[in-house]
Amino acid sequence: MKKRLMFLALAAIGLASCNGGFNKGEGGLLYKIVDDKSGPSIKEGDFMVFNYTVKNDADSVMQSTFDKGQPQPLTMPSLKGQPKGNIMTVFSLLSEGDSAIIKVNIDTMTKGHPRPKELKGKYIVYVIKMEKVISKGNLSDQVFQGRKDAYAKSLSDAAKAKEPVAIKKYITDNNLKVTTTPSGLNYVITKQGTGPVPAAGDTVVVNYTGKFVNGKAFETSVKSDAVKYKLPISPMNPYKPIRFPLGVQGMIQGWNEAFLLFNKGTKATIVLPSSLAYGEQGSREIGPYTPLVFEVELVDIIHPNPNAPKPAQLPPPVVQPAK
């Protein structure tokens, strides 16, 4: 009943009437509260953590935190001065545990700017699940931050505990006869190459498709895999093998280790614990303690040119004696 009372209170600003089961807001925004839990609604300054899926009118998923296991944190902004059709007006109706579907009118969202070509149809559809709300209320900044830190640690601890279970389940469910190295790298060769094996310092040319252990792909160098896994097709992506020198900093440890084991032409599945990938910090869409799966092919090996000019050696800095 909480949301219905809030809805009546907000009728004066245009959140009224229904449209196919959806409530209608300003700027052509439509919303439907699917799960309505008890609890206080989100207010300005509250900290919220939510999962979401973004889809187009054709129900094609454009982005999803559900797949990545990395919910979105956000502090509730002020609604004063927000443009019409802003989804935060619907967030102000939600509380912890609620879920909602929000349709944002693309023309309103892009008003004054050219509409991106990839945005087709009339609406962008958001499916929201509010996982956690920490109310600011009269809490001091120190206490408020402490509660946020404690919640973040609980998520990290839970992800850490689940990781070995998730890896074992993926290997079992996919009937992989893996070889496991002392570092925790799991691999199975699906096509044995016959060429040489690279050494540290060689540049390897690799095709790959990266996936989470739930089977959802997040990145690939192979266009047919992008289509297969329904990844967004970017006209800027050349979809060709990547090159990197083995042993360099900046490449995840699991790749530096794995490709030292494969002959040229080998295709393999490698399952990496987070300690060999992005660790306890994560990276962009990859959350902390996230194991990763890569389907890889070692296309070529390029040896360093022994006749290449060596980088100039700079003299050591001169340290002036203290006076």
Rosetta silent file (secondary structure, phi, psi, omega in degrees, C-alpha in Angstrom):
SEQUENCE: MKKRLMFLALAAIGLASCNGGFNKGEGGLLYKIVDDKSGPSIKEGDFMVFNYTVKNDADSVMQSTFDKGQPQPLTMPSLKGQPKGNIMTVFSLLSEGDSAIIKVNIDTMTKGHPRPKELKGKYIVYVIKMEKVISKGNLSDQVFQGRKDAYAKSLSDAAKAKEPVAIKKYITDNNLKVTTTPSGLNYVITKQGTGPVPAAGDTVVVNYTGKFVNGKAFETSVKSDAVKYKLPISPMNPYKPIRFPLGVQGMIQGWNEAFLLFNKGTKATIVLPSSLAYGEQGSREIGPYTPLVFEVELVDIIHPNPNAPKPAQLPPPVVQPAK
SCORE:     score description
SCORE:     0.000 S_00000001
   1 L     0.000  -22.853 -176.825    0.000    0.000    0.000 S_00000001
   2 H   -55.485  -45.926 -176.023    2.999    2.274    0.578 S_00000001
   3 H   -70.897  -32.397  179.121    3.600    2.903   -3.115 S_00000001
   4 H   -66.301  -39.426  177.342   -0.047    3.501   -3.851 S_00000001
   5 H   -66.077  -40.467  177.241   -0.165    6.209   -1.178 S_00000001
   6 H   -63.473  -38.361 -179.255    3.003    7.760   -2.563 S_00000001
   7 H   -61.513  -42.913  179.005    1.520    7.654   -6.031 S_00000001
   8 H   -64.475  -36.780 -178.888   -1.507    9.628   -4.896 S_00000001
   9 H   -67.691  -26.974 -177.397    0.730   12.158   -3.177 S_00000001
  10 L   -96.784    5.794 -177.580    2.675   12.725   -6.397 S_00000001
  11 H   -59.001  -29.475 -177.021   -0.352   13.038   -8.648 S_00000001
  12 H   -66.102  -23.147  179.308    0.069   16.815   -8.689 S_00000001
  13 H  -101.229   16.797  168.799    3.328   16.546  -10.616 S_00000001
  14 L   103.272   -2.085  178.410    1.895   14.368  -13.320 S_00000001
  15 L   -82.693   81.668 -175.691    2.378   10.789  -12.145 S_00000001
  16 E  -143.049  169.711  177.009   -1.145    9.777  -12.937 S_00000001
  17 E    65.779  168.958 -179.614   -3.264    7.497  -15.139 S_00000001
  18 E  -123.537  155.238 -179.684   -2.386    4.081  -16.456 S_00000001
  19 E  -143.552   94.886 -179.457   -1.067    2.842  -19.775 S_00000001
  20 L    62.196   37.794 -178.543   -1.256   -0.885  -20.322 S_00000001
  21 L    89.537   -5.901  179.110   -0.718   -1.587  -16.630 S_00000001
  22 E  -101.568  143.444  169.579    1.960    1.098  -16.332 S_00000001
  23 E   -78.424  147.556 -176.240    1.676    4.330  -14.412 S_00000001
  24 E  -108.465  128.655  177.789    2.389    7.389  -16.511 S_00000001
  25 L  -113.278 -173.347 -179.214    4.833   10.094  -15.434 S_00000001
  26 H   -69.125  155.772  176.671    6.127   13.311  -16.913 S_00000001
  27 H    69.289   21.309  179.636    8.092   13.333  -20.139 S_00000001
  28 H    77.619   10.004 -179.543    6.398   10.190  -21.446 S_00000001
  29 L   -73.578  137.700  175.656    7.931    8.033  -18.691 S_00000001
  30 E  -122.242  144.062  178.557    6.035    4.835  -17.803 S_00000001
  31 E  -149.033  153.737  176.363    6.632    2.673  -14.749 S_00000001
  32 E  -140.228  124.340  175.594    5.267   -0.380  -12.984 S_00000001
  33 E   -87.475  114.151 -173.680    6.225   -1.448   -9.440 S_00000001
  34 E   -85.484  -51.522  176.537    6.348   -5.240   -9.580 S_00000001
  35 E  -112.722  126.700 -175.692    7.413   -6.092   -6.019 S_00000001
  36 L  -121.529   93.330 -178.887    6.330   -3.679   -3.277 S_00000001
  37 L   -85.709  162.081  175.951    8.033   -4.468    0.033 S_00000001
  38 L   -78.454  152.230  179.943    7.378   -2.690    3.286 S_00000001
  39 L   137.576  163.367 -177.839    9.848   -0.053    4.367 S_00000001
  40 L   -70.610  144.444  177.313   10.619    3.641    3.942 S_00000001
  41 L   -73.003  157.924 -177.183   10.923    5.031    0.421 S_00000001
  42 L   -70.354  135.783 -179.962   14.275    6.302   -0.810 S_00000001
  43 L  -121.130  163.641  178.277   15.023    9.934    0.002 S_00000001
  44 L   -53.108  131.430  179.353   17.619   12.423   -1.158 S_00000001
  45 L    92.986  -15.037  177.479   21.047   11.516    0.232 S_00000001
  46 L   -68.803  150.655  177.197   20.211    7.845    0.863 S_00000001
  47 E   -99.777  128.824 -178.491   22.675    5.252   -0.398 S_00000001
  48 E  -129.779  148.820  175.821   21.210    2.547   -2.617 S_00000001
  49 E  -128.209  123.788 -174.900   22.580   -0.546   -4.329 S_00000001
  50 E  -141.875  151.223  170.386   20.524   -2.021   -7.160 S_00000001
  51 E   -96.338  150.875 -179.962   20.709   -4.462  -10.015 S_00000001
  52 E  -150.256  154.075  169.014   19.372   -3.473  -13.405 S_00000001
  53 E  -125.444  133.655  176.747   18.852   -4.660  -16.951 S_00000001
  54 E  -109.280  125.072 -178.700   18.620   -2.188  -19.830 S_00000001
  55 E  -130.160  164.140  172.278   16.651   -3.340  -22.880 S_00000001
  56 E   -99.778 -176.156 -177.998   15.217   -1.825  -26.028 S_00000001
  57 L   -59.719  -28.807 -177.838   11.661   -2.094  -27.321 S_00000001
  58 L   -84.412    9.554  178.726   12.508   -5.388  -29.016 S_00000001
  59 L    68.254   21.184  176.993   13.447   -6.888  -25.617 S_00000001
  60 L   -87.417  124.369 -175.829   17.103   -7.051  -26.658 S_00000001
  61 E   -73.828  126.798  178.308   19.380   -6.688  -23.617 S_00000001
  62 E   -98.057  -31.750 -178.933   21.846   -3.822  -23.919 S_00000001
  63 E  -163.174  147.754  179.859   23.393   -4.064  -20.452 S_00000001
  64 E  -156.130  127.167  173.307   22.817   -6.009  -17.253 S_00000001
  65 H   -81.548  -19.442  177.638   24.382   -6.048  -13.806 S_00000001
  66 H   -60.183  -40.888 -179.360   22.538   -9.294  -13.042 S_00000001
  67 H   -68.364  -36.258 -174.071   24.881  -11.109  -15.457 S_00000001
  68 H   -84.673  -16.887 -176.898   28.021   -9.523  -14.043 S_00000001
  69 L    68.482   28.045 -177.508   27.176  -10.032  -10.384 S_00000001
  70 L  -133.175   86.613 -178.530   28.127   -6.422   -9.711 S_00000001
  71 L   -63.719  160.318 -174.837   25.173   -4.282   -8.554 S_00000001
  72 E   -93.050  121.562  173.327   25.230   -0.527   -9.048 S_00000001
  73 E   -88.640  147.094 -179.585   25.820    1.749   -6.018 S_00000001
  74 E  -162.394  141.202  171.659   24.360    5.257   -6.100 S_00000001
  75 E   -92.629  130.580 -176.463   23.506    8.093   -3.748 S_00000001
  76 L   -63.908  120.550 -179.955   19.986    9.362   -4.309 S_00000001
  77 L   -80.856  171.199  173.582   20.219   12.847   -5.876 S_00000001
  78 L   -71.362  142.642  177.752   17.876   15.766   -5.337 S_00000001
  79 L   -86.534   -7.687 -179.945   14.837   15.730   -7.616 S_00000001
  80 L   -69.489  129.033  178.125   14.785   19.523   -7.801 S_00000001
  81 L    80.943    0.692  178.693   15.657   20.731  -11.270 S_00000001
  82 L   -70.640  143.378  179.217   15.705   17.236  -12.763 S_00000001
  83 L   -67.603  157.070  177.910   14.429   17.072  -16.380 S_00000001
  84 L   -61.652  141.713  179.296   11.042   15.568  -17.117 S_00000001
  85 L    86.061    7.528  179.282   11.134   11.813  -17.579 S_00000001
  86 L   -71.639  132.259 -175.244   14.078   11.286  -15.222 S_00000001
  87 L   -69.242  -15.403  179.020   13.990    7.756  -13.768 S_00000001
  88 H   -64.041  -22.692  176.406   15.007    9.037  -10.330 S_00000001
  89 H   -64.432  -31.160  176.897   11.400   10.125   -9.831 S_00000001
  90 H   -79.053  -36.168  177.510   10.494    6.425   -9.810 S_00000001
  91 H   -58.426  -32.119 -179.588   13.426    5.533   -7.542 S_00000001
  92 L   -68.604  -10.487  177.334   11.928    7.870   -4.953 S_00000001
  93 L   -94.593   -8.613 -172.911    8.923    5.507   -4.791 S_00000001
  94 L   -97.140  160.823  171.920   11.018    2.398   -4.072 S_00000001
  95 L  -137.111  176.451 -177.393   12.386    0.870   -0.911 S_00000001
  96 L   -57.529  130.872  179.168   14.759   -1.987   -0.155 S_00000001
  97 L    94.505  -12.912 -179.540   13.627   -5.224   -1.829 S_00000001
  98 L   -74.140  157.458  170.895   11.348   -3.542   -4.378 S_00000001
  99 E  -135.834  151.403 -176.178   11.545   -4.163   -8.115 S_00000001
 100 E  -151.667  158.469  172.366   10.177   -2.071  -10.942 S_00000001
 101 E  -116.819  127.384 -177.199   10.016   -1.742  -14.722 S_00000001
 102 E  -124.747  128.322  176.337   10.644    1.734  -16.104 S_00000001
 103 E  -109.750  118.372 -178.795   10.154    2.822  -19.706 S_00000001
 104 E  -103.432  126.910  179.289   11.990    6.013  -20.653 S_00000001
 105 E   -67.871  121.017 -175.362   10.899    7.848  -23.798 S_00000001
 106 H   -64.142  -38.758 -179.462   13.960    8.038  -26.073 S_00000001
 107 H   -62.754  -39.078  177.133   12.853   11.297  -27.711 S_00000001
 108 H   -68.577  -42.176 -177.257   12.578   12.952  -24.293 S_00000001
 109 H   -63.906  -34.917 -176.320   15.881   11.477  -23.137 S_00000001
 110 L  -103.662   13.146 -176.701   17.769   12.730  -26.219 S_00000001
 111 L   -56.437  129.387 -179.065   15.937   16.051  -26.609 S_00000001
 112 L    88.291   -2.014  179.507   18.310   18.670  -27.964 S_00000001
 113 L  -134.724  153.212  175.667   20.813   16.052  -29.136 S_00000001
 114 L   -62.577  138.087  178.352   20.960   13.728  -32.165 S_00000001
 115 L   -72.530  126.366  176.023   19.421   10.348  -31.397 S_00000001
 116 L   -58.701  141.265 -175.163   22.132    7.628  -31.421 S_00000001
 117 L   -61.166  -30.866 -176.582   21.602    5.204  -34.304 S_00000001
 118 L   -75.819  -13.048  178.860   21.599    2.191  -32.008 S_00000001
 119 L   -89.533   97.481 -178.874   18.610    3.543  -30.042 S_00000001
 120 L  -108.810  159.089 -179.749   15.639    2.260  -32.009 S_00000001
 121 L    87.110 -166.320 -175.082   11.977    2.172  -31.055 S_00000001
 122 L  -100.646  -32.039 -172.939   10.163    4.437  -28.630 S_00000001
 123 E  -127.152  151.307  159.189   11.450    3.391  -25.205 S_00000001
 124 E  -100.058  130.808 -174.217   14.512    2.290  -23.314 S_00000001
 125 E  -108.196  125.913  177.252   13.338   -0.252  -20.728 S_00000001
 126 E  -110.875  128.180  171.906   14.959   -0.551  -17.290 S_00000001
 127 E  -106.901  116.233 -170.887   14.273   -3.528  -15.011 S_00000001
 128 E  -113.909  135.422  171.026   15.326   -2.504  -11.492 S_00000001
 129 E  -126.791  112.306 -177.058   15.804   -4.617   -8.346 S_00000001
 130 E   -81.193  106.373 -173.497   16.614   -2.549   -5.257 S_00000001
 131 E   -83.350  -38.453 -175.339   19.008   -4.745   -3.277 S_00000001
 132 E  -152.361  140.048  173.702   19.977   -2.459   -0.395 S_00000001
 133 E  -131.155  127.358  174.398   19.092    0.987    0.948 S_00000001
 134 E  -114.662  112.143 -175.236   21.055    2.736    3.698 S_00000001
 135 L   -76.348  135.323  177.583   19.161    5.773    4.914 S_00000001
 136 L   -76.514  -48.479  178.531   21.168    8.914    5.628 S_00000001
 137 L    46.862 -128.913  179.995   18.562   10.480    7.893 S_00000001
 138 L  -101.450   15.256 -179.443   20.271   12.252   10.805 S_00000001
 139 L   -66.688  144.594  172.880   23.373   10.044   10.755 S_00000001
 140 L   -68.362  158.772  179.889   26.740   11.775   10.908 S_00000001
 141 H   -59.697  -36.780 -178.443   28.869   11.467    7.780 S_00000001
 142 H   -66.259  -46.221  179.699   31.294    9.202    9.664 S_00000001
 143 H   -66.639  -41.594  179.386   28.600    6.777   10.832 S_00000001
 144 H   -60.363  -46.404  178.866   26.911    6.834    7.412 S_00000001
 145 H   -64.346  -37.599  178.460   30.196    6.037    5.649 S_00000001
 146 H   -61.710  -38.683  178.689   30.906    3.273    8.158 S_00000001
 147 H   -68.666  -38.088  177.486   27.610    1.578    7.329 S_00000001
 148 H   -66.112  -42.169  179.693   28.336    1.799    3.598 S_00000001
 149 H   -63.582  -40.565 -179.661   31.823    0.364    4.107 S_00000001
 150 H   -64.354  -39.693  178.656   30.461   -2.495    6.203 S_00000001
 151 H   -67.281  -42.317  178.401   27.918   -3.372    3.520 S_00000001
 152 H   -60.225  -40.319  179.167   30.580   -3.255    0.776 S_00000001
 153 H   -65.730  -37.618  179.332   32.763   -5.606    2.837 S_00000001
 154 H   -64.268  -37.422  176.712   29.871   -8.028    3.301 S_00000001
 155 H   -66.044  -42.992 -179.452   29.409   -8.174   -0.486 S_00000001
 156 H   -64.181  -43.264  179.409   33.124   -8.717   -1.027 S_00000001
 157 H   -62.971  -40.109  179.918   33.288  -11.475    1.611 S_00000001
 158 H   -65.874  -42.430  179.133   30.271  -13.217    0.066 S_00000001
 159 H   -63.957  -39.864  179.522   31.792  -13.071   -3.434 S_00000001
 160 H   -62.922  -41.672 -179.112   35.099  -14.445   -2.121 S_00000001
 161 H   -68.953  -32.911 -176.928   33.350  -17.368   -0.436 S_00000001
 162 H   -79.343  -21.896 -170.980   31.294  -18.198   -3.534 S_00000001
 163 H   -57.966  -53.082 -179.287   34.189  -18.114   -6.007 S_00000001
 164 H   -62.075  -32.790  177.573   35.683  -21.626   -5.552 S_00000001
 165 H   -66.064  -42.549 -179.123   32.180  -23.120   -5.541 S_00000001
 166 H   -65.233  -39.383  178.768   31.310  -21.297   -8.777 S_00000001
 167 H   -64.379  -47.479 -179.775   34.510  -22.491  -10.490 S_00000001
 168 H   -61.221  -41.144 -179.954   33.926  -26.109   -9.472 S_00000001
 169 H   -64.192  -42.973 -179.862   30.299  -25.936  -10.621 S_00000001
 170 H   -62.072  -44.937 -179.434   31.251  -24.518  -14.025 S_00000001
 171 H   -63.571  -41.795 -179.806   33.854  -27.231  -14.604 S_00000001
 172 H   -68.900  -47.632 -177.552   31.428  -29.970  -13.516 S_00000001
 173 H   -62.272  -31.693 -178.397   28.419  -28.646  -15.429 S_00000001
 174 L   -98.737    7.306  175.240   30.443  -28.356  -18.637 S_00000001
 175 L    51.807   47.427 -179.088   32.168  -31.721  -18.135 S_00000001
 176 L   -90.017  127.696  176.315   35.622  -30.192  -18.532 S_00000001
 177 L   -93.130   78.778 -169.833   38.605  -32.491  -17.942 S_00000001
 178 L   -84.215  154.366  164.799   40.851  -29.702  -16.799 S_00000001
 179 E  -101.048  132.501 -177.892   44.508  -29.606  -15.901 S_00000001
 180 E  -114.098  125.537  179.969   45.101  -27.396  -12.864 S_00000001
 181 L   -86.264  166.570  179.347   48.451  -25.683  -12.339 S_00000001
 182 L   -57.277  -27.641 -179.361   49.900  -24.808   -8.883 S_00000001
 183 L   -77.078  -14.254 -176.958   48.700  -21.199   -9.318 S_00000001
 184 L   105.184   -0.488  175.924   45.077  -22.336   -9.762 S_00000001
 185 L   -66.275  129.111  175.654   44.886  -21.959  -13.551 S_00000001
 186 E  -111.235  130.525  178.482   42.453  -24.502  -15.038 S_00000001
 187 E  -146.960  152.170  173.159   42.717  -25.357  -18.715 S_00000001
 188 E  -139.397  129.354  179.990   41.603  -27.944  -21.218 S_00000001
 189 E   -82.763  122.240 -179.895   42.922  -28.141  -24.780 S_00000001
 190 E   -96.879  -20.589  173.584   40.081  -28.480  -27.282 S_00000001
 191 E  -149.584  116.744 -176.793   42.331  -28.551  -30.359 S_00000001
 192 L   -78.226  124.184  174.638   46.011  -29.418  -30.089 S_00000001
 193 L   -78.234  166.494 -178.361   48.303  -27.195  -32.108 S_00000001
 194 L  -120.950   -0.402 -178.201   51.420  -28.516  -33.826 S_00000001
 195 L   -84.882 -170.006  179.768   53.550  -25.373  -33.938 S_00000001
 196 L   -71.141  166.963  175.543   56.167  -24.088  -31.495 S_00000001
 197 L  -101.198  134.159 -179.244   55.492  -22.999  -27.927 S_00000001
 198 L   -70.704  160.869  175.384   56.045  -19.295  -27.157 S_00000001
 199 L  -120.581  163.637  177.045   58.545  -18.040  -24.624 S_00000001
 200 L   -56.508  132.821 -177.047   58.493  -15.025  -22.347 S_00000001
 201 L   101.052  -22.648  173.975   59.122  -11.940  -24.465 S_00000001
 202 L   -70.148  151.504  172.539   57.445  -13.359  -27.562 S_00000001
 203 E   -95.703  126.081  178.937   54.395  -11.570  -28.901 S_00000001
 204 E  -103.617  145.953  178.437   51.392  -13.861  -29.188 S_00000001
 205 E  -110.940  118.760 -165.158   48.474  -13.327  -31.562 S_00000001
 206 E  -132.543  133.173  163.852   45.271  -14.541  -29.911 S_00000001
 207 E   -95.670  144.135 -176.674   41.582  -14.903  -30.679 S_00000001
 208 E  -154.537  155.841  167.477   39.428  -15.014  -27.567 S_00000001
 209 E  -135.428  122.742 -179.039   35.940  -14.906  -26.116 S_00000001
 210 E   -98.904  136.850 -178.460   35.578  -13.976  -22.450 S_00000001
 211 E  -136.581  158.475  167.273   32.674  -15.236  -20.362 S_00000001
 212 E   -85.882  167.140 -177.963   31.453  -15.295  -16.794 S_00000001
 213 L   -72.369   -7.332  172.435   30.870  -18.663  -15.153 S_00000001
 214 L   -85.146    2.053  176.650   27.126  -18.207  -15.698 S_00000001
 215 L    93.952   -8.101 -179.088   27.840  -18.542  -19.433 S_00000001
 216 L   -79.097  127.767  177.854   27.250  -14.885  -20.339 S_00000001
 217 E   -81.357  148.495  178.014   29.923  -13.477  -22.652 S_00000001
 218 E  -122.862  -16.006 -177.676   31.315  -10.004  -21.988 S_00000001
 219 E  -165.788  148.344  178.514   33.940   -9.519  -24.710 S_00000001
 220 E  -157.961  154.604  172.315   35.274  -11.192  -27.860 S_00000001
 221 L  -101.586    2.740 -175.151   37.621  -10.704  -30.796 S_00000001
 222 L  -113.625  118.130 -174.548   35.466  -12.974  -32.973 S_00000001
 223 H   -63.861  -37.929  179.868   32.460  -11.402  -34.682 S_00000001
 224 H   -63.350  -32.912  176.022   30.575  -14.696  -35.018 S_00000001
 225 H   -72.091  -34.663  176.030   30.854  -15.141  -31.242 S_00000001
 226 H   -60.741  -40.239  177.039   29.585  -11.588  -30.716 S_00000001
 227 H   -69.235  -44.501 -178.247   26.511  -12.551  -32.719 S_00000001
 228 H   -58.925  -43.294 -176.171   26.196  -15.925  -30.993 S_00000001
 229 L   -95.173    8.610  175.626   26.309  -14.424  -27.502 S_00000001
 230 L    57.653   42.610  173.537   24.211  -11.384  -28.491 S_00000001
 231 L   -83.320  151.549  177.317   26.889   -8.859  -27.654 S_00000001
 232 L   -60.103  130.974  179.376   26.499   -5.326  -29.034 S_00000001
 233 L   -89.054  115.872 -179.113   28.114   -5.142  -32.486 S_00000001
 234 L   -99.497  128.159  176.967   30.328   -2.066  -32.654 S_00000001
 235 L   -66.093  -16.464  178.940   31.289   -0.691  -36.089 S_00000001
 236 L   -85.767  -10.085 -178.787   34.525    0.512  -34.448 S_00000001
 237 L   -88.203  119.298 -178.706   35.508   -3.025  -33.443 S_00000001
 238 L   -75.611  -13.277 -178.417   37.718   -4.673  -36.117 S_00000001
 239 L    48.092   67.617  176.574   37.060   -8.166  -34.674 S_00000001
 240 L  -142.146  161.295 -177.912   40.556   -9.490  -35.241 S_00000001
 241 L   -56.939  146.940  176.001   43.087  -11.281  -33.025 S_00000001
 242 E   -93.621  159.148  179.347   44.832   -9.207  -30.379 S_00000001
 243 E  -124.255  138.684  172.777   48.599   -9.082  -29.896 S_00000001
 244 E  -157.676  145.924  177.561   50.545   -8.763  -26.672 S_00000001
 245 E   -77.665  133.028 -178.869   54.048   -9.639  -25.475 S_00000001
 246 L   -68.463  133.735  176.296   54.097  -12.458  -22.945 S_00000001
 247 L    96.754    0.570 -177.775   55.200  -11.461  -19.482 S_00000001
 248 L   -79.198  150.706  172.483   54.309   -7.769  -19.679 S_00000001
 249 L   -72.094  146.713 -178.746   52.723   -5.910  -16.807 S_00000001
 250 L   104.494  -25.665  173.434   49.128   -4.928  -17.457 S_00000001
 251 L   -89.186  140.277 -178.464   48.098   -8.308  -18.886 S_00000001
 252 L   -61.381  144.918 -173.379   46.259  -10.541  -16.434 S_00000001
 253 H   -59.568  -35.713 -178.421   48.496  -13.155  -14.866 S_00000001
 254 H   -62.052  -36.013  177.570   46.375  -16.066  -16.082 S_00000001
 255 H   -72.009  -42.334  178.640   46.987  -15.178  -19.729 S_00000001
 256 H   -60.003  -33.494  178.623   50.736  -14.716  -19.219 S_00000001
 257 H   -79.833  -44.684 -171.654   50.839  -18.191  -17.690 S_00000001
 258 H   -63.313  -44.832 -172.760   48.435  -20.010  -20.003 S_00000001
 259 L   -74.379  -10.164  171.094   49.969  -19.111  -23.355 S_00000001
 260 L   -74.820  -10.622 -176.392   53.366  -20.392  -22.253 S_00000001
 261 L   -99.596  -10.483 -168.933   51.733  -23.849  -22.217 S_00000001
 262 L  -109.900  140.239  170.554   50.214  -23.892  -25.712 S_00000001
 263 L   -75.225  155.742  173.035   51.606  -24.708  -29.136 S_00000001
 264 L   -57.533  133.607 -178.195   50.850  -22.400  -32.037 S_00000001
 265 L    95.087   -7.753 -178.641   47.417  -23.356  -33.426 S_00000001
 266 L   -71.427  139.873  168.026   46.093  -24.597  -30.081 S_00000001
 267 E  -113.775  140.138 -175.673   42.521  -23.885  -29.060 S_00000001
 268 E  -152.838  160.345  169.277   41.690  -24.136  -25.365 S_00000001
 269 E  -109.363  126.118  176.772   39.270  -23.262  -22.604 S_00000001
 270 E  -119.349  135.512  179.957   40.878  -21.601  -19.602 S_00000001
 271 E  -116.254  115.293 -173.035   39.083  -21.022  -16.297 S_00000001
 272 E  -107.405  128.497  166.786   40.755  -18.381  -14.161 S_00000001
 273 L   -68.871  161.050 -177.120   40.245  -17.718  -10.479 S_00000001
 274 H   -61.458  -25.824  179.401   40.127  -14.014   -9.697 S_00000001
 275 H   -63.888  -20.419  176.937   43.655  -14.212   -8.276 S_00000001
 276 H  -106.626    7.214 -179.094   44.840  -14.730  -11.883 S_00000001
 277 L  -124.753 -105.304 -174.278   42.425  -12.190  -13.338 S_00000001
 278 L  -112.571   10.350  166.639   41.180   -8.964  -11.719 S_00000001
 279 L    61.157 -153.026 -175.923   41.427   -9.952   -8.074 S_00000001
 280 L   -79.724   -9.736  179.705   39.641   -8.410   -5.141 S_00000001
 281 L   -92.885  -31.772 -173.837   39.296   -5.027   -6.874 S_00000001
 282 L    75.277 -175.350 -179.540   37.652   -6.092  -10.137 S_00000001
 283 E  -158.918  118.026  179.875   37.781   -3.972  -13.277 S_00000001
 284 L    50.716 -113.056 -176.018   34.997   -1.944  -14.894 S_00000001
 285 L   -82.226   -1.475 -179.417   32.134   -4.396  -15.434 S_00000001
 286 E   -98.134  118.850 -174.754   34.008   -7.267  -13.727 S_00000001
 287 L   -77.873  169.522  175.854   33.288   -7.408  -10.023 S_00000001
 288 L   -60.343  146.595  177.369   35.644   -8.335   -7.158 S_00000001
 289 L    53.817   43.781 -179.628   36.460  -12.029   -6.759 S_00000001
 290 L  -104.137  114.722  174.185   35.003  -12.844  -10.182 S_00000001
 291 L   -74.020  150.238 -176.315   36.286  -16.007  -11.896 S_00000001
 292 E  -129.552  151.381  178.155   36.469  -15.810  -15.684 S_00000001
 293 E  -119.659  134.008  177.360   36.322  -18.264  -18.575 S_00000001
 294 E  -128.284  129.048  167.060   38.125  -17.710  -21.877 S_00000001
 295 E   -93.381  118.152 -171.864   37.823  -19.641  -25.108 S_00000001
 296 E  -127.682  157.148  173.754   41.169  -18.925  -26.773 S_00000001
 297 E  -138.946  124.831  176.827   43.131  -19.741  -29.918 S_00000001
 298 E   -85.513   96.532 -172.500   46.884  -19.153  -30.261 S_00000001
 299 E   -75.376  -41.058 -174.892   46.928  -17.917  -33.855 S_00000001
 300 E  -158.831  162.066  176.481   50.591  -16.946  -34.189 S_00000001
 301 E  -128.481  128.983  179.458   53.857  -16.314  -32.340 S_00000001
 302 E  -117.581  117.601 -179.132   56.128  -13.388  -33.191 S_00000001
 303 L   -81.286  148.497  177.753   59.677  -13.557  -31.857 S_00000001
 304 L   -65.124  146.690  179.888   61.454  -10.348  -30.877 S_00000001
 305 L   -79.439  114.473 -177.565   63.876   -8.976  -33.463 S_00000001
 306 L   -67.527  -19.297 -178.198   67.415   -9.473  -32.084 S_00000001
 307 L   -93.909    1.592  179.534   68.687   -6.729  -34.411 S_00000001
 308 L   -65.603  140.810  179.952   66.187   -4.119  -33.215 S_00000001
 309 L   -60.559  136.710  179.445   67.893   -1.045  -31.742 S_00000001
 310 L   -76.671  146.520  177.164   68.145   -1.171  -27.993 S_00000001
 311 L   -62.986  143.961 -178.342   66.523    1.670  -26.020 S_00000001
 312 L   -62.243  136.470  178.379   68.949    4.376  -25.004 S_00000001
 313 L   -91.273  116.263  179.914   70.392    3.948  -21.530 S_00000001
 314 L   -80.435  143.428  177.916   70.099    7.165  -19.589 S_00000001
 315 L   -66.440  152.481  178.522   72.843    8.032  -17.111 S_00000001
 316 L   -63.919  152.326  178.943   71.921    7.740  -13.428 S_00000001
 317 L   -65.544  144.592  178.594   70.750   10.951  -11.792 S_00000001
 318 L   -87.945  122.514  179.647   73.401   13.057  -10.141 S_00000001
 319 L   -98.125  119.808  179.025   72.720   13.562   -6.462 S_00000001
 320 L   -77.317  132.829  178.140   74.097   16.792   -5.073 S_00000001
 321 L   -64.030  144.345  178.867   75.635   16.454   -1.634 S_00000001
 322 L   -66.952  138.807  177.565   73.771   18.207    1.102 S_00000001
 323 L   -87.982    0.000    0.000   75.302   21.482    2.216 S_00000001
